[in-house]
Amino acid sequence: MAANLLEQLRGMTVVVADTGDIQSIATFTPRDATTNPSLITAAAQMPQYQSIIDDTLRQVRTELGAEAPVEAIVAEAIDELFVAFGLRILEIVPGRVSTEVDARLSYDTEATIAKARKLIGLYERAGIRRDRVLIKIASTWEGIRAAEVLEKEGIHCNLTLLFGFHQAVACAEAGVTLISPFVGRILDWYKKESGRDAFPGAEDPGVQSVTQIYNYYKKFGYATEVMGASFRNISEIIELAGCDLLTISPGLLEELRQTEALLERKLDPAIAESLELEQIHLDRDRFAELHQADRMANEKLDEGIRGFCKAIDTLEGLLKQRLAVLEGKAVFHHAAHEVFSVCDLDGDGFITREEWLGSDAVFDALDLNKDGKLNEEDLLAGLGATLQMAGRAVATV
């Protein structure tokens, strides 16, 4: 009986988990893991990761001070949160985690460099070596130039949202560590453009793109690694067996694990070296010319950046909402304690009806067990409904 496809794939390709869900990473034990704003935003809404969100917001509030505006807290918390998830992931995977620079900086070289240095600094503060982190940057000309600078500083980069061959060439010439061609999104564009429902096997345009890049890199000895990403089905993965790395969602990892069939290696350096290929070199103008001519790459890069920007905006909204709830809780705890201290006249830890300074109706509403006395927890429970209503109100803003 043949081994399952996942086991065989691991024998010829580094398998990477494409998720921010720490539990899924633990299930599939990949060598590396990748995250992006959309994945982190999704994970941030899972109850099991609420403590990461809360701890990060409290830490940033402490660092920036009580007078810091909400916007400053949230902006700092985004970076801290990305690294917090990365740190949890690095407790599981033996290799690297990819952490993404804010997509809103995709066309700003200097801002991208500054953000990457900050993210690496946060990892180093937590005791993580630089060789265990890849900084993800969109494959714009400006992003590639930022990566070139960062690589010289020992900050390794993963150039993402890569759709065109010209982007891959520019990344290799800049000496970046790794690129992530988006197989599935390339397929999506061609399906919509052609009206076809499917491109089976080696006909898949995303598969063809990664194959072309892989062969070019191996032919001309570029050290940049190729990591296929954004898969729509396991057929695409099968066709790219042998690629340096493949980052795969938990659903497709499970499908590979459940499928028993013989897996043939499709990408091989020896085959690439035997091909007749022409090496090209790009400057800014030539890159811009080729990017403009490649409608698919042009449209998908723009769409991808806008999508990641939207995910960041959504995450900011979630963090603002959660911060309001957390700080509201602190206010209510303080208010309950103050009320209790004033009313507990004899200091026995209970407020009797005679000690209560409010109306009988309020006392009866707070006295849920009807024992004729209130403790501090009773006050908190009574105020809790008000806190929840406040949190829901913030969510609708």
Secondary structure as GFF3:
##gff-version 3
##sequence-region A 1 397
A	DSSP	alpha_helix	5	10	.	.	.	ID=ss1
A	DSSP	beta_strand	14	18	.	.	.	ID=ss2
A	DSSP	alpha_helix	22	28	.	.	.	ID=ss3
A	DSSP	beta_strand	32	34	.	.	.	ID=ss4
A	DSSP	alpha_helix	37	44	.	.	.	ID=ss5
A	DSSP	three_ten_helix	47	49	.	.	.	ID=ss6
A	DSSP	alpha_helix	50	64	.	.	.	ID=ss7
A	DSSP	alpha_helix	70	90	.	.	.	ID=ss8
A	DSSP	beta_strand	97	100	.	.	.	ID=ss9
A	DSSP	three_ten_helix	103	105	.	.	.	ID=ss10
A	DSSP	alpha_helix	109	125	.	.	.	ID=ss11
A	DSSP	three_ten_helix	130	132	.	.	.	ID=ss12
A	DSSP	beta_strand	133	138	.	.	.	ID=ss13
A	DSSP	alpha_helix	141	152	.	.	.	ID=ss14
A	DSSP	beta_strand	157	162	.	.	.	ID=ss15
A	DSSP	alpha_helix	165	174	.	.	.	ID=ss16
A	DSSP	beta_strand	178	181	.	.	.	ID=ss17
A	DSSP	alpha_helix	183	194	.	.	.	ID=ss18
A	DSSP	three_ten_helix	201	203	.	.	.	ID=ss19
A	DSSP	alpha_helix	205	219	.	.	.	ID=ss20
A	DSSP	beta_strand	225	228	.	.	.	ID=ss21
A	DSSP	alpha_helix	234	239	.	.	.	ID=ss22
A	DSSP	beta_strand	245	248	.	.	.	ID=ss23
A	DSSP	alpha_helix	250	258	.	.	.	ID=ss24
A	DSSP	alpha_helix	269	273	.	.	.	ID=ss25
A	DSSP	alpha_helix	284	293	.	.	.	ID=ss26
A	DSSP	alpha_helix	295	343	.	.	.	ID=ss27
A	DSSP	beta_strand	351	352	.	.	.	ID=ss28
A	DSSP	alpha_helix	360	366	.	.	.	ID=ss29
A	DSSP	beta_strand	373	374	.	.	.	ID=ss30
A	DSSP	alpha_helix	376	395	.	.	.	ID=ss31
###
